[in-house]
């Protein structure tokens, strides 16, 4: 009897989605990106643990994503396996203690679902994230935020899954949060051994429900008016420099709004948004980003850094 292939062996244990040569353009908000060798959407935490343990044993590189926000996949696709957490249990657990609210939130929960969930219950502390796309796991991995706050401000602890499939909890005091940065024991999202964030325990306060809902609606309207929410993008492309004007202001000041490279364009609403106008490749986006970085460096002496996560092989 012939031995099972690794994929067939995994299929015998694992119940979630499993595809070969899946185009990542189907799974990123930029709508670009070549195929990954394997694409998995575990349907449960058990599925995730099985998949991670098996694929690690097989020596396959793992790339973990949420719903593909803040992600640019190169045109050559991704080596190894991509695991999406977007389909795993999204039930949020609530605990009230002495005027504080603690929410245990799975990584696959949409950030905007969480913000809405908190506001309509009168839980204060999450409206800063209104309009931030993607999932909670991704928002935590990059410490997403606005000028009103960031996820690192409200984290009590994270539950993590290491490569062998082992779960553990890390308290906030052991986490290094900074601007668009989270390090767990010195490892960041840019490192291959960054652990998988399974869930977070967040600390909120009690507030006025009507005021929170009204504030949220106002913030959403402001975002819709000032950002190209109807075109494929990955949100703000560059980090704001530690000193000097914000990235969008620097780019706008150099006349880049409306600049086009192939199917990629600098948004005319917000200069720190690169958008796909229908036929972009990752190469188009990266070439346009390179032009911007070069001009900003030449003119202002500032080296812009990408806020988006860049993964994958060259075409």
NORFEN-V476403 format. One record per residue. N is the residue number from 1. RES is the residue in three letters. PSI is psi in radians with two decimals (999 if undefined). Layout:
BEGIN
n->[N;N]
res->[RES;RES]
psi->[PSI;PSI]
END
This chain:
BEGIN
n->[1;2;3;4;5;6;7;8;9;10;11;12;13;14;15;16;17;18;19;20;21;22;23;24;25;26;27;28;29;30;31;32;33;34;35;36;37;38;39;40;41;42;43;44;45;46;47;48;49;50;51;52;53;54;55;56;57;58;59;60;61;62;63;64;65;66;67;68;69;70;71;72;73;74;75;76;77;78;79;80;81;82;83;84;85;86;87;88;89;90;91;92;93;94;95;96;97;98;99;100;101;102;103;104;105;106;107;108;109;110;111;112;113;114;115;116;117;118;119;120;121;122;123;124;125;126;127;128;129;130;131;132;133;134;135;136;137;138;139;140;141;142;143;144;145;146;147;148;149;150;151;152;153;154;155;156;157;158;159;160;161;162;163;164;165;166;167;168;169;170;171;172;173;174;175;176;177;178;179;180;181;182;183;184;185;186;187;188;189;190;191;192;193;194;195;196;197;198;199;200;201;202;203;204;205;206;207;208;209;210;211;212;213;214;215;216;217;218;219;220;221;222;223;224;225;226;227;228;229;230;231;232;233;234;235;236;237;238;239;240;241;242;243;244;245;246;247;248;249;250;251;252;253;254;255;256;257;258;259;260;261;262;263;264;265;266;267;268;269;270;271;272;273;274;275;276;277;278;279;280;281;282;283;284;285;286;287;288;289;290;291;292;293;294;295;296;297;298;299;300;301;302;303;304;305;306;307;308;309;310;311;312;313;314;315]
res->[UNK;UNK;UNK;UNK;UNK;UNK;UNK;UNK;UNK;UNK;UNK;UNK;UNK;UNK;UNK;UNK;UNK;UNK;UNK;UNK;UNK;UNK;UNK;UNK;UNK;UNK;UNK;UNK;UNK;UNK;UNK;UNK;UNK;UNK;UNK;UNK;UNK;UNK;UNK;UNK;UNK;UNK;UNK;UNK;UNK;UNK;UNK;UNK;UNK;UNK;UNK;UNK;UNK;UNK;UNK;UNK;UNK;UNK;UNK;UNK;UNK;UNK;UNK;UNK;UNK;UNK;UNK;UNK;UNK;UNK;UNK;UNK;UNK;UNK;UNK;UNK;UNK;UNK;UNK;UNK;UNK;UNK;UNK;UNK;UNK;UNK;UNK;UNK;UNK;UNK;UNK;UNK;UNK;UNK;UNK;UNK;UNK;UNK;UNK;UNK;UNK;UNK;UNK;UNK;UNK;UNK;UNK;UNK;UNK;UNK;UNK;UNK;UNK;UNK;UNK;UNK;UNK;UNK;UNK;UNK;UNK;UNK;UNK;UNK;UNK;UNK;UNK;UNK;UNK;UNK;UNK;UNK;UNK;UNK;UNK;UNK;UNK;UNK;UNK;UNK;UNK;UNK;UNK;UNK;UNK;UNK;UNK;UNK;UNK;UNK;UNK;UNK;UNK;UNK;UNK;UNK;UNK;UNK;UNK;UNK;UNK;UNK;UNK;UNK;UNK;UNK;UNK;UNK;UNK;UNK;UNK;UNK;UNK;UNK;UNK;UNK;UNK;UNK;UNK;UNK;UNK;UNK;UNK;UNK;UNK;UNK;UNK;UNK;UNK;UNK;UNK;UNK;UNK;UNK;UNK;UNK;UNK;UNK;UNK;UNK;UNK;UNK;UNK;UNK;UNK;UNK;UNK;UNK;UNK;UNK;UNK;UNK;UNK;UNK;UNK;UNK;UNK;UNK;UNK;UNK;UNK;UNK;UNK;UNK;UNK;UNK;UNK;UNK;UNK;UNK;UNK;UNK;UNK;UNK;UNK;UNK;UNK;UNK;UNK;UNK;UNK;UNK;UNK;UNK;UNK;UNK;UNK;UNK;UNK;UNK;UNK;UNK;UNK;UNK;UNK;UNK;UNK;UNK;UNK;UNK;UNK;UNK;UNK;UNK;UNK;UNK;UNK;UNK;UNK;UNK;UNK;UNK;UNK;UNK;UNK;UNK;UNK;UNK;UNK;UNK;UNK;UNK;UNK;UNK;UNK;UNK;UNK;UNK;UNK;UNK;UNK;UNK;UNK;UNK;UNK;UNK;UNK;UNK;UNK;UNK;UNK;UNK;UNK;UNK;UNK;UNK;UNK;UNK;UNK;UNK;UNK;UNK;UNK;UNK;UNK]
psi->[2.26;2.50;2.59;2.48;2.78;-0.66;-0.74;-0.65;-0.72;-0.72;-0.51;-0.36;-0.45;2.41;-0.13;-2.94;2.36;2.03;2.60;2.55;0.87;2.15;2.20;-0.24;-0.40;-0.20;0.34;2.59;-0.28;-0.35;0.59;2.88;2.37;-3.09;2.66;2.71;-0.77;2.49;2.21;2.40;1.57;2.49;-0.12;2.94;-0.66;-0.76;-0.79;-0.81;-0.72;-0.84;-0.80;-0.80;-0.77;-0.86;-0.63;-0.75;-0.59;-0.13;0.34;2.36;2.50;2.34;2.12;2.30;2.90;-1.82;0.40;0.28;2.63;0.53;2.27;2.01;2.20;2.84;-0.32;-0.01;-2.91;2.24;2.45;-2.53;2.40;2.22;2.07;2.30;0.04;-0.39;0.00;2.64;2.22;0.45;2.24;2.27;2.41;2.50;2.19;2.24;2.01;0.85;-0.02;2.68;2.32;2.17;2.26;2.03;2.06;2.62;-0.47;-0.07;2.36;2.36;-0.71;-0.51;-0.75;-0.77;-0.74;-0.76;-0.80;-0.79;-0.79;-0.26;-0.04;0.48;2.15;2.44;-0.07;-0.11;-0.36;-0.51;0.06;2.18;-0.21;2.10;3.10;-2.88;2.86;-0.67;-0.80;-0.69;-0.64;-0.74;-0.49;0.15;0.99;2.61;-3.07;-2.96;-0.05;-0.14;3.12;2.85;-0.57;-0.37;-0.38;0.09;2.24;-0.73;2.82;2.46;2.23;2.69;2.08;2.91;-0.65;-0.05;0.35;2.29;2.52;2.79;2.37;2.20;2.78;-0.60;-0.36;0.09;2.43;1.68;2.42;-3.01;2.04;0.70;2.34;2.21;2.29;1.88;0.72;0.00;2.34;3.07;-0.29;-0.12;2.53;-0.48;0.34;2.21;2.75;2.18;2.03;-0.72;2.91;2.55;2.07;2.48;2.12;3.02;3.04;2.35;-2.97;2.06;-0.88;-0.70;-0.70;-0.75;-0.74;-0.76;-0.73;-0.78;-0.68;-0.73;-0.70;-0.73;-0.71;-0.70;-0.76;-0.59;-0.40;-0.08;2.58;1.22;-0.23;0.06;2.57;2.21;-3.09;0.53;-2.75;2.25;-0.65;2.62;2.64;2.35;2.65;-0.51;2.58;-3.04;2.79;2.77;-0.76;-0.67;-0.70;-0.79;-0.75;-0.73;-0.36;0.13;0.42;-0.23;2.25;-0.10;2.45;2.46;1.84;-2.14;0.20;2.58;2.56;2.16;2.47;-0.18;-0.71;2.02;-0.25;0.18;2.09;2.30;2.71;1.98;0.26;-0.43;0.38;2.61;2.88;-0.60;-0.71;-0.82;-0.77;-0.62;-0.76;-0.74;-0.68;-0.68;-0.75;-0.83;-0.72;-0.78;-0.72;-0.71;-0.80;-0.73;-0.73;-0.12;0.35;2.26;1.82;2.50;2.48;2.38;-0.56;2.69;2.18;2.14;2.84;3.12;2.64;2.59;999]
END
